C-alpha cells in the first residue's frame, strides 16, 4: 500500500469517526467499524485517527 492510499484510508476512517461523534453517536456505526477495521489492518492505529481529528474545526 502506497503512502497516498494509506493517507486516504486514514482520512476516510477519521471522517467516519468524526461524523459519528458529531452526530451524538446517532449514525449507523457499521461503516465506521468497517473503516476502522480496514485501517487497523494496514497498521493505522486508533491514536493516529484521533490525532487526525484533533485539529478539525467544530463546524465540519
N, C-alpha and C positions, 0 to 999 in steps of 0.2 A: 504494500500500500504506500503510495506516494504521500509526500507532505501535504499536498493540496487536498487529496482525498481525506486524509486524517483531519485536517482543519475543517473541512465541510461536515464530516461526521460529528466532530466536536460541536460545531455551530448548530447543527440540527438537533442534537441531543440537548444542548443548552437551551435552545429556543423552546423545545417542548417542556422542559423542566420549568422554565420561566413562565410560560403560558399557564401551566398547571398551577403554579404557585400564585400567580397574579389573579387567577380565577377563584381563589379561595379553595382550591382543590376540587373545583366543580367540573373540570373537563374529564373526559374518559382517560383513565391512567394507562390503558393498554398501549397506545402509541408511544407514550413516554417510556414505559417499561421496556418496550422493544428497542427503542433508540438507545437507552442506557445499556441494555444487554449487548447490542452491537458495538457500542463504543468501548465497553469494558473488554470485549473480545479482542479488540485491536490495541489494547493497552492504555486506553484513556481512562483515567481514574475519576471517581466521583469528585475528588478535590479539584481536578482540572476543570470540570464542568462548573463547579461552584465558583472557582476563580474567574472563569469566563463571564459568569453572570454578575460578579461583584460590581463592576463599573457601569452596569446598564442604568439608563435613566428610568425613573419610576413610570413614565408615561408610555413605554413601549408596549 
